[in-house]
């Protein structure tokens, strides 16, 4: 098969050995589309290595067609179309993955749209409802609201009755966030978001991919018994934590990553998506937001677009381009 190779941080579409297997419980898929995530850029730069035993090929989500099933798999058959959450290996013509990490393409969506679902909706669901334990009516602050995860999280907040305040880096991005269901917005270039969020009523849960630079203001706006779920470090990995505020307001700081979770844990997240999110996608109540697509051999341009923080929603790579 062909796959993207990283050669001194440059990316090239080259011949590569096919992934072995499928072993018991696994399936092989022919890849149609692959999603681009900021984690791919971090791995490419040498800052986010794959978990032990995982392919060093970039790519954490794909859509495609099942071509082979391993022993013990009775939930998928060759010829079925699906999308998969991966720990790596997606920038390639084939992937082998645990069957629990594969979901069918939602009714009414095509393979292109399905590739924009697994990573962002799994991340948003995991951190809002499993790690964050949102209760009825609780209020959410979402940073980087125009990202893939952000646009998914806004829609989930709207669908499940959670008012959300969104920060992003341009008025155009904030306008899209409002269209998706954000109740209030703030342009991060205008200074601290803290006063605006406090005037809005504060947040019971914060979903934060920024980290260090935002920690102090996050603590200021987090309500009593609030949860700060940290999912990225775009603003740095070091910051000062106000332990007094944390203690008196019973705040909780939760670090969360999805990639290294075992297949059983990822399967539980995808089971929740199948039950609660897939029916809403089929009805059009939720939708994948796709910013732009590039052919797989133009992945450098796609990465540059994400690196510039220019995307609103998902960036995709066409491997076969099948719809």
Secondary structure by P-SEA (a helix, b strand, c coil): cbbbbbcccccccccccccccccccbbbbbccbbbbcaaaaaaaacccccccccccccccbbbbbbccccccccccccccccccccccccccccccccccccccccccccaaaaaaccaaaaaaaaaaccccccccbbbbbbcccccaaaaaaaaaaaaabbbbbbbbccaaaaaaaaaaccccccccccccaaaaaaaacccccccccccccaaaaaaaaccccbbbbbcccccccbbbbaaaaaaaabbbbbbbbcccccaaaaaaaaaaaacccaaaaaaccbbbbbcccccccaaaaaaaaaaacccccbbbbbccccc
